[in-house]
Amino acid sequence: MAAGRFDHRTLLLLTEADEIEMRTPRGDGSVSSRPIWVVVVDHVPYVRSYAAERGRWYRRARADGQAELGLEGETLAVRVVPDGGSGLDEKISAAYHAKYGRHAPGPTEAMVTPPVVATTLRLEPADG
């Protein structure tokens, strides 16, 4: 596996998952778990905070730069890296529309608004 990249199996699971669990540490040492959406663009997984910068999981992940994902009964340690830019943001938004637009059009539209787009995070293996 190349540094910063998930293996093919993990990318396939992320591509096919309707939701993943985003797990972030709370100040008291406990772990918060929140179901979120994930898309994969050009072999890289991305997530956004539906609540924009108000999302607690997002604020904790940004502060720590690390989180865990619950996926198909497995736990994956990840680094979260702010990412985006106009061309990439458009591709990620298109991926949200393609993956979620048909069965959840309202929430999908929320995921492509400027405040939510500003929370785009790239996921990388923690050991990569």
Chimera marker file (.cmm) of the C-alpha trace (Angstrom):
<marker_set name="trace">
<marker id="1" x="0.000" y="0.000" z="0.000" r="1" g="1" b="0" radius="0.5"/>
<marker id="2" x="1.358" y="3.422" z="-0.953" r="1" g="1" b="0" radius="0.5"/>
<marker id="3" x="1.839" y="5.942" z="1.834" r="1" g="1" b="0" radius="0.5"/>
<marker id="4" x="-1.343" y="7.882" z="2.476" r="1" g="1" b="0" radius="0.5"/>
<marker id="5" x="-3.504" y="5.478" z="0.442" r="1" g="1" b="0" radius="0.5"/>
<marker id="6" x="-5.942" y="2.806" z="1.482" r="1" g="1" b="0" radius="0.5"/>
<marker id="7" x="-5.728" y="-0.652" z="-0.013" r="1" g="1" b="0" radius="0.5"/>
<marker id="8" x="-8.149" y="-1.695" z="-2.750" r="1" g="1" b="0" radius="0.5"/>
<marker id="9" x="-10.422" y="-3.674" z="-0.394" r="1" g="1" b="0" radius="0.5"/>
<marker id="10" x="-10.827" y="-0.751" z="2.009" r="1" g="1" b="0" radius="0.5"/>
<marker id="11" x="-11.531" y="1.683" z="-0.816" r="1" g="1" b="0" radius="0.5"/>
<marker id="12" x="-14.173" y="-0.683" z="-2.160" r="1" g="1" b="0" radius="0.5"/>
<marker id="13" x="-15.815" y="-0.920" z="1.275" r="1" g="1" b="0" radius="0.5"/>
<marker id="14" x="-15.781" y="2.875" z="1.610" r="1" g="1" b="0" radius="0.5"/>
<marker id="15" x="-17.186" y="3.297" z="-1.892" r="1" g="1" b="0" radius="0.5"/>
<marker id="16" x="-20.037" y="0.871" z="-1.225" r="1" g="1" b="0" radius="0.5"/>
<marker id="17" x="-20.854" y="1.933" z="2.355" r="1" g="1" b="0" radius="0.5"/>
<marker id="18" x="-24.032" y="3.962" z="2.800" r="1" g="1" b="0" radius="0.5"/>
<marker id="19" x="-22.648" y="5.272" z="6.090" r="1" g="1" b="0" radius="0.5"/>
<marker id="20" x="-19.555" y="4.856" z="8.183" r="1" g="1" b="0" radius="0.5"/>
<marker id="21" x="-19.081" y="5.528" z="11.879" r="1" g="1" b="0" radius="0.5"/>
<marker id="22" x="-16.847" y="8.487" z="12.607" r="1" g="1" b="0" radius="0.5"/>
<marker id="23" x="-15.336" y="7.993" z="16.050" r="1" g="1" b="0" radius="0.5"/>
<marker id="24" x="-13.624" y="10.889" z="17.781" r="1" g="1" b="0" radius="0.5"/>
<marker id="25" x="-12.372" y="11.295" z="21.364" r="1" g="1" b="0" radius="0.5"/>
<marker id="26" x="-14.273" y="13.526" z="23.748" r="1" g="1" b="0" radius="0.5"/>
<marker id="27" x="-12.575" y="15.701" z="26.336" r="1" g="1" b="0" radius="0.5"/>
<marker id="28" x="-13.462" y="13.239" z="29.106" r="1" g="1" b="0" radius="0.5"/>
<marker id="29" x="-11.672" y="10.379" z="27.326" r="1" g="1" b="0" radius="0.5"/>
<marker id="30" x="-14.801" y="8.667" z="26.052" r="1" g="1" b="0" radius="0.5"/>
<marker id="31" x="-15.386" y="8.205" z="22.336" r="1" g="1" b="0" radius="0.5"/>
<marker id="32" x="-18.176" y="9.748" z="20.323" r="1" g="1" b="0" radius="0.5"/>
<marker id="33" x="-19.542" y="7.800" z="17.376" r="1" g="1" b="0" radius="0.5"/>
<marker id="34" x="-21.538" y="9.463" z="14.627" r="1" g="1" b="0" radius="0.5"/>
<marker id="35" x="-22.829" y="7.937" z="11.367" r="1" g="1" b="0" radius="0.5"/>
<marker id="36" x="-21.639" y="9.997" z="8.409" r="1" g="1" b="0" radius="0.5"/>
<marker id="37" x="-21.507" y="9.753" z="4.645" r="1" g="1" b="0" radius="0.5"/>
<marker id="38" x="-18.313" y="9.069" z="2.723" r="1" g="1" b="0" radius="0.5"/>
<marker id="39" x="-17.451" y="9.355" z="-0.958" r="1" g="1" b="0" radius="0.5"/>
<marker id="40" x="-14.392" y="8.181" z="-2.858" r="1" g="1" b="0" radius="0.5"/>
<marker id="41" x="-12.979" y="10.355" z="-5.637" r="1" g="1" b="0" radius="0.5"/>
<marker id="42" x="-9.912" y="9.303" z="-7.614" r="1" g="1" b="0" radius="0.5"/>
<marker id="43" x="-9.186" y="6.523" z="-5.086" r="1" g="1" b="0" radius="0.5"/>
<marker id="44" x="-9.282" y="8.913" z="-2.113" r="1" g="1" b="0" radius="0.5"/>
<marker id="45" x="-12.070" y="8.939" z="0.514" r="1" g="1" b="0" radius="0.5"/>
<marker id="46" x="-13.608" y="12.233" z="1.611" r="1" g="1" b="0" radius="0.5"/>
<marker id="47" x="-16.080" y="13.222" z="4.309" r="1" g="1" b="0" radius="0.5"/>
<marker id="48" x="-17.913" y="16.438" z="5.145" r="1" g="1" b="0" radius="0.5"/>
<marker id="49" x="-19.745" y="17.658" z="8.206" r="1" g="1" b="0" radius="0.5"/>
<marker id="50" x="-23.495" y="17.940" z="7.600" r="1" g="1" b="0" radius="0.5"/>
<marker id="51" x="-23.605" y="20.520" z="10.416" r="1" g="1" b="0" radius="0.5"/>
<marker id="52" x="-20.721" y="22.438" z="8.807" r="1" g="1" b="0" radius="0.5"/>
<marker id="53" x="-18.230" y="23.785" z="11.344" r="1" g="1" b="0" radius="0.5"/>
<marker id="54" x="-20.757" y="23.291" z="14.155" r="1" g="1" b="0" radius="0.5"/>
<marker id="55" x="-20.375" y="19.511" z="13.891" r="1" g="1" b="0" radius="0.5"/>
<marker id="56" x="-18.688" y="18.248" z="17.033" r="1" g="1" b="0" radius="0.5"/>
<marker id="57" x="-17.090" y="15.244" z="15.371" r="1" g="1" b="0" radius="0.5"/>
<marker id="58" x="-15.662" y="17.590" z="12.742" r="1" g="1" b="0" radius="0.5"/>
<marker id="59" x="-14.204" y="20.001" z="15.301" r="1" g="1" b="0" radius="0.5"/>
<marker id="60" x="-12.635" y="17.138" z="17.286" r="1" g="1" b="0" radius="0.5"/>
<marker id="61" x="-11.220" y="15.468" z="14.179" r="1" g="1" b="0" radius="0.5"/>
<marker id="62" x="-9.761" y="18.756" z="12.933" r="1" g="1" b="0" radius="0.5"/>
<marker id="63" x="-8.230" y="19.493" z="16.338" r="1" g="1" b="0" radius="0.5"/>
<marker id="64" x="-6.658" y="16.039" z="16.693" r="1" g="1" b="0" radius="0.5"/>
<marker id="65" x="-5.999" y="15.306" z="13.032" r="1" g="1" b="0" radius="0.5"/>
<marker id="66" x="-6.954" y="11.736" z="13.865" r="1" g="1" b="0" radius="0.5"/>
<marker id="67" x="-10.057" y="9.641" z="14.204" r="1" g="1" b="0" radius="0.5"/>
<marker id="68" x="-11.314" y="6.100" z="13.833" r="1" g="1" b="0" radius="0.5"/>
<marker id="69" x="-13.795" y="4.756" z="11.342" r="1" g="1" b="0" radius="0.5"/>
<marker id="70" x="-16.211" y="1.945" z="11.978" r="1" g="1" b="0" radius="0.5"/>
<marker id="71" x="-16.657" y="0.080" z="8.722" r="1" g="1" b="0" radius="0.5"/>
<marker id="72" x="-18.146" y="-3.377" z="8.209" r="1" g="1" b="0" radius="0.5"/>
<marker id="73" x="-17.382" y="-4.373" z="11.795" r="1" g="1" b="0" radius="0.5"/>
<marker id="74" x="-13.774" y="-3.205" z="11.556" r="1" g="1" b="0" radius="0.5"/>
<marker id="75" x="-12.079" y="-0.212" z="13.146" r="1" g="1" b="0" radius="0.5"/>
<marker id="76" x="-9.714" y="1.813" z="11.003" r="1" g="1" b="0" radius="0.5"/>
<marker id="77" x="-7.423" y="4.444" z="12.481" r="1" g="1" b="0" radius="0.5"/>
<marker id="78" x="-7.266" y="7.424" z="10.125" r="1" g="1" b="0" radius="0.5"/>
<marker id="79" x="-5.684" y="10.808" z="9.705" r="1" g="1" b="0" radius="0.5"/>
<marker id="80" x="-8.068" y="13.560" z="8.661" r="1" g="1" b="0" radius="0.5"/>
<marker id="81" x="-6.600" y="16.210" z="6.403" r="1" g="1" b="0" radius="0.5"/>
<marker id="82" x="-8.416" y="19.372" z="5.301" r="1" g="1" b="0" radius="0.5"/>
<marker id="83" x="-8.626" y="19.248" z="1.542" r="1" g="1" b="0" radius="0.5"/>
<marker id="84" x="-10.498" y="20.784" z="-1.319" r="1" g="1" b="0" radius="0.5"/>
<marker id="85" x="-10.335" y="23.575" z="-3.806" r="1" g="1" b="0" radius="0.5"/>
<marker id="86" x="-12.734" y="24.528" z="-6.544" r="1" g="1" b="0" radius="0.5"/>
<marker id="87" x="-12.055" y="21.690" z="-8.989" r="1" g="1" b="0" radius="0.5"/>
<marker id="88" x="-11.774" y="19.045" z="-6.295" r="1" g="1" b="0" radius="0.5"/>
<marker id="89" x="-14.797" y="20.384" z="-4.412" r="1" g="1" b="0" radius="0.5"/>
<marker id="90" x="-16.876" y="20.075" z="-7.572" r="1" g="1" b="0" radius="0.5"/>
<marker id="91" x="-15.780" y="16.454" z="-8.074" r="1" g="1" b="0" radius="0.5"/>
<marker id="92" x="-16.537" y="15.597" z="-4.444" r="1" g="1" b="0" radius="0.5"/>
<marker id="93" x="-19.943" y="17.298" z="-4.634" r="1" g="1" b="0" radius="0.5"/>
<marker id="94" x="-20.708" y="15.365" z="-7.832" r="1" g="1" b="0" radius="0.5"/>
<marker id="95" x="-19.769" y="12.155" z="-5.994" r="1" g="1" b="0" radius="0.5"/>
<marker id="96" x="-22.199" y="13.020" z="-3.173" r="1" g="1" b="0" radius="0.5"/>
<marker id="97" x="-24.953" y="13.615" z="-5.753" r="1" g="1" b="0" radius="0.5"/>
<marker id="98" x="-24.194" y="10.346" z="-7.535" r="1" g="1" b="0" radius="0.5"/>
<marker id="99" x="-24.048" y="8.250" z="-4.368" r="1" g="1" b="0" radius="0.5"/>
<marker id="100" x="-26.785" y="9.793" z="-2.219" r="1" g="1" b="0" radius="0.5"/>
<marker id="101" x="-28.889" y="12.099" z="-4.399" r="1" g="1" b="0" radius="0.5"/>
<marker id="102" x="-31.487" y="9.578" z="-5.470" r="1" g="1" b="0" radius="0.5"/>
<marker id="103" x="-32.436" y="8.214" z="-2.038" r="1" g="1" b="0" radius="0.5"/>
<marker id="104" x="-31.785" y="11.362" z="0.056" r="1" g="1" b="0" radius="0.5"/>
<marker id="105" x="-32.105" y="14.450" z="-2.169" r="1" g="1" b="0" radius="0.5"/>
<marker id="106" x="-32.620" y="17.007" z="0.637" r="1" g="1" b="0" radius="0.5"/>
<marker id="107" x="-29.658" y="15.945" z="2.770" r="1" g="1" b="0" radius="0.5"/>
<marker id="108" x="-27.549" y="15.584" z="-0.363" r="1" g="1" b="0" radius="0.5"/>
<marker id="109" x="-28.235" y="19.204" z="-1.301" r="1" g="1" b="0" radius="0.5"/>
<marker id="110" x="-27.136" y="20.231" z="2.204" r="1" g="1" b="0" radius="0.5"/>
<marker id="111" x="-23.847" y="18.361" z="1.679" r="1" g="1" b="0" radius="0.5"/>
<marker id="112" x="-22.953" y="20.537" z="-1.304" r="1" g="1" b="0" radius="0.5"/>
<marker id="113" x="-23.663" y="23.964" z="0.217" r="1" g="1" b="0" radius="0.5"/>
<marker id="114" x="-20.655" y="26.267" z="0.689" r="1" g="1" b="0" radius="0.5"/>
<marker id="115" x="-20.521" y="25.978" z="4.528" r="1" g="1" b="0" radius="0.5"/>
<marker id="116" x="-20.507" y="22.164" z="4.336" r="1" g="1" b="0" radius="0.5"/>
<marker id="117" x="-18.111" y="22.035" z="1.379" r="1" g="1" b="0" radius="0.5"/>
<marker id="118" x="-15.704" y="24.096" z="3.513" r="1" g="1" b="0" radius="0.5"/>
<marker id="119" x="-15.493" y="21.122" z="5.925" r="1" g="1" b="0" radius="0.5"/>
<marker id="120" x="-14.130" y="18.659" z="3.349" r="1" g="1" b="0" radius="0.5"/>
<marker id="121" x="-11.664" y="16.255" z="4.930" r="1" g="1" b="0" radius="0.5"/>
<marker id="122" x="-9.504" y="13.695" z="3.153" r="1" g="1" b="0" radius="0.5"/>
<marker id="123" x="-9.086" y="10.391" z="4.967" r="1" g="1" b="0" radius="0.5"/>
<marker id="124" x="-5.715" y="8.628" z="5.050" r="1" g="1" b="0" radius="0.5"/>
<marker id="125" x="-4.563" y="5.515" z="6.878" r="1" g="1" b="0" radius="0.5"/>
<marker id="126" x="-3.086" y="6.527" z="10.229" r="1" g="1" b="0" radius="0.5"/>
<marker id="127" x="-0.020" y="4.401" z="9.541" r="1" g="1" b="0" radius="0.5"/>
<marker id="128" x="0.396" y="5.533" z="5.929" r="1" g="1" b="0" radius="0.5"/>
<link id1="1" id2="2" r="1" g="1" b="0" radius="0.2"/>
<link id1="2" id2="3" r="1" g="1" b="0" radius="0.2"/>
<link id1="3" id2="4" r="1" g="1" b="0" radius="0.2"/>
<link id1="4" id2="5" r="1" g="1" b="0" radius="0.2"/>
<link id1="5" id2="6" r="1" g="1" b="0" radius="0.2"/>
<link id1="6" id2="7" r="1" g="1" b="0" radius="0.2"/>
<link id1="7" id2="8" r="1" g="1" b="0" radius="0.2"/>
<link id1="8" id2="9" r="1" g="1" b="0" radius="0.2"/>
<link id1="9" id2="10" r="1" g="1" b="0" radius="0.2"/>
<link id1="10" id2="11" r="1" g="1" b="0" radius="0.2"/>
<link id1="11" id2="12" r="1" g="1" b="0" radius="0.2"/>
<link id1="12" id2="13" r="1" g="1" b="0" radius="0.2"/>
<link id1="13" id2="14" r="1" g="1" b="0" radius="0.2"/>
<link id1="14" id2="15" r="1" g="1" b="0" radius="0.2"/>
<link id1="15" id2="16" r="1" g="1" b="0" radius="0.2"/>
<link id1="16" id2="17" r="1" g="1" b="0" radius="0.2"/>
<link id1="17" id2="18" r="1" g="1" b="0" radius="0.2"/>
<link id1="18" id2="19" r="1" g="1" b="0" radius="0.2"/>
<link id1="19" id2="20" r="1" g="1" b="0" radius="0.2"/>
<link id1="20" id2="21" r="1" g="1" b="0" radius="0.2"/>
<link id1="21" id2="22" r="1" g="1" b="0" radius="0.2"/>
<link id1="22" id2="23" r="1" g="1" b="0" radius="0.2"/>
<link id1="23" id2="24" r="1" g="1" b="0" radius="0.2"/>
<link id1="24" id2="25" r="1" g="1" b="0" radius="0.2"/>
<link id1="25" id2="26" r="1" g="1" b="0" radius="0.2"/>
<link id1="26" id2="27" r="1" g="1" b="0" radius="0.2"/>
<link id1="27" id2="28" r="1" g="1" b="0" radius="0.2"/>
<link id1="28" id2="29" r="1" g="1" b="0" radius="0.2"/>
<link id1="29" id2="30" r="1" g="1" b="0" radius="0.2"/>
<link id1="30" id2="31" r="1" g="1" b="0" radius="0.2"/>
<link id1="31" id2="32" r="1" g="1" b="0" radius="0.2"/>
<link id1="32" id2="33" r="1" g="1" b="0" radius="0.2"/>
<link id1="33" id2="34" r="1" g="1" b="0" radius="0.2"/>
<link id1="34" id2="35" r="1" g="1" b="0" radius="0.2"/>
<link id1="35" id2="36" r="1" g="1" b="0" radius="0.2"/>
<link id1="36" id2="37" r="1" g="1" b="0" radius="0.2"/>
<link id1="37" id2="38" r="1" g="1" b="0" radius="0.2"/>
<link id1="38" id2="39" r="1" g="1" b="0" radius="0.2"/>
<link id1="39" id2="40" r="1" g="1" b="0" radius="0.2"/>
<link id1="40" id2="41" r="1" g="1" b="0" radius="0.2"/>
<link id1="41" id2="42" r="1" g="1" b="0" radius="0.2"/>
<link id1="42" id2="43" r="1" g="1" b="0" radius="0.2"/>
<link id1="43" id2="44" r="1" g="1" b="0" radius="0.2"/>
<link id1="44" id2="45" r="1" g="1" b="0" radius="0.2"/>
<link id1="45" id2="46" r="1" g="1" b="0" radius="0.2"/>
<link id1="46" id2="47" r="1" g="1" b="0" radius="0.2"/>
<link id1="47" id2="48" r="1" g="1" b="0" radius="0.2"/>
<link id1="48" id2="49" r="1" g="1" b="0" radius="0.2"/>
<link id1="49" id2="50" r="1" g="1" b="0" radius="0.2"/>
<link id1="50" id2="51" r="1" g="1" b="0" radius="0.2"/>
<link id1="51" id2="52" r="1" g="1" b="0" radius="0.2"/>
<link id1="52" id2="53" r="1" g="1" b="0" radius="0.2"/>
<link id1="53" id2="54" r="1" g="1" b="0" radius="0.2"/>
<link id1="54" id2="55" r="1" g="1" b="0" radius="0.2"/>
<link id1="55" id2="56" r="1" g="1" b="0" radius="0.2"/>
<link id1="56" id2="57" r="1" g="1" b="0" radius="0.2"/>
<link id1="57" id2="58" r="1" g="1" b="0" radius="0.2"/>
<link id1="58" id2="59" r="1" g="1" b="0" radius="0.2"/>
<link id1="59" id2="60" r="1" g="1" b="0" radius="0.2"/>
<link id1="60" id2="61" r="1" g="1" b="0" radius="0.2"/>
<link id1="61" id2="62" r="1" g="1" b="0" radius="0.2"/>
<link id1="62" id2="63" r="1" g="1" b="0" radius="0.2"/>
<link id1="63" id2="64" r="1" g="1" b="0" radius="0.2"/>
<link id1="64" id2="65" r="1" g="1" b="0" radius="0.2"/>
<link id1="65" id2="66" r="1" g="1" b="0" radius="0.2"/>
<link id1="66" id2="67" r="1" g="1" b="0" radius="0.2"/>
<link id1="67" id2="68" r="1" g="1" b="0" radius="0.2"/>
<link id1="68" id2="69" r="1" g="1" b="0" radius="0.2"/>
<link id1="69" id2="70" r="1" g="1" b="0" radius="0.2"/>
<link id1="70" id2="71" r="1" g="1" b="0" radius="0.2"/>
<link id1="71" id2="72" r="1" g="1" b="0" radius="0.2"/>
<link id1="72" id2="73" r="1" g="1" b="0" radius="0.2"/>
<link id1="73" id2="74" r="1" g="1" b="0" radius="0.2"/>
<link id1="74" id2="75" r="1" g="1" b="0" radius="0.2"/>
<link id1="75" id2="76" r="1" g="1" b="0" radius="0.2"/>
<link id1="76" id2="77" r="1" g="1" b="0" radius="0.2"/>
<link id1="77" id2="78" r="1" g="1" b="0" radius="0.2"/>
<link id1="78" id2="79" r="1" g="1" b="0" radius="0.2"/>
<link id1="79" id2="80" r="1" g="1" b="0" radius="0.2"/>
<link id1="80" id2="81" r="1" g="1" b="0" radius="0.2"/>
<link id1="81" id2="82" r="1" g="1" b="0" radius="0.2"/>
<link id1="82" id2="83" r="1" g="1" b="0" radius="0.2"/>
<link id1="83" id2="84" r="1" g="1" b="0" radius="0.2"/>
<link id1="84" id2="85" r="1" g="1" b="0" radius="0.2"/>
<link id1="85" id2="86" r="1" g="1" b="0" radius="0.2"/>
<link id1="86" id2="87" r="1" g="1" b="0" radius="0.2"/>
<link id1="87" id2="88" r="1" g="1" b="0" radius="0.2"/>
<link id1="88" id2="89" r="1" g="1" b="0" radius="0.2"/>
<link id1="89" id2="90" r="1" g="1" b="0" radius="0.2"/>
<link id1="90" id2="91" r="1" g="1" b="0" radius="0.2"/>
<link id1="91" id2="92" r="1" g="1" b="0" radius="0.2"/>
<link id1="92" id2="93" r="1" g="1" b="0" radius="0.2"/>
<link id1="93" id2="94" r="1" g="1" b="0" radius="0.2"/>
<link id1="94" id2="95" r="1" g="1" b="0" radius="0.2"/>
<link id1="95" id2="96" r="1" g="1" b="0" radius="0.2"/>
<link id1="96" id2="97" r="1" g="1" b="0" radius="0.2"/>
<link id1="97" id2="98" r="1" g="1" b="0" radius="0.2"/>
<link id1="98" id2="99" r="1" g="1" b="0" radius="0.2"/>
<link id1="99" id2="100" r="1" g="1" b="0" radius="0.2"/>
<link id1="100" id2="101" r="1" g="1" b="0" radius="0.2"/>
<link id1="101" id2="102" r="1" g="1" b="0" radius="0.2"/>
<link id1="102" id2="103" r="1" g="1" b="0" radius="0.2"/>
<link id1="103" id2="104" r="1" g="1" b="0" radius="0.2"/>
<link id1="104" id2="105" r="1" g="1" b="0" radius="0.2"/>
<link id1="105" id2="106" r="1" g="1" b="0" radius="0.2"/>
<link id1="106" id2="107" r="1" g="1" b="0" radius="0.2"/>
<link id1="107" id2="108" r="1" g="1" b="0" radius="0.2"/>
<link id1="108" id2="109" r="1" g="1" b="0" radius="0.2"/>
<link id1="109" id2="110" r="1" g="1" b="0" radius="0.2"/>
<link id1="110" id2="111" r="1" g="1" b="0" radius="0.2"/>
<link id1="111" id2="112" r="1" g="1" b="0" radius="0.2"/>
<link id1="112" id2="113" r="1" g="1" b="0" radius="0.2"/>
<link id1="113" id2="114" r="1" g="1" b="0" radius="0.2"/>
<link id1="114" id2="115" r="1" g="1" b="0" radius="0.2"/>
<link id1="115" id2="116" r="1" g="1" b="0" radius="0.2"/>
<link id1="116" id2="117" r="1" g="1" b="0" radius="0.2"/>
<link id1="117" id2="118" r="1" g="1" b="0" radius="0.2"/>
<link id1="118" id2="119" r="1" g="1" b="0" radius="0.2"/>
<link id1="119" id2="120" r="1" g="1" b="0" radius="0.2"/>
<link id1="120" id2="121" r="1" g="1" b="0" radius="0.2"/>
<link id1="121" id2="122" r="1" g="1" b="0" radius="0.2"/>
<link id1="122" id2="123" r="1" g="1" b="0" radius="0.2"/>
<link id1="123" id2="124" r="1" g="1" b="0" radius="0.2"/>
<link id1="124" id2="125" r="1" g="1" b="0" radius="0.2"/>
<link id1="125" id2="126" r="1" g="1" b="0" radius="0.2"/>
<link id1="126" id2="127" r="1" g="1" b="0" radius="0.2"/>
<link id1="127" id2="128" r="1" g="1" b="0" radius="0.2"/>
</marker_set>
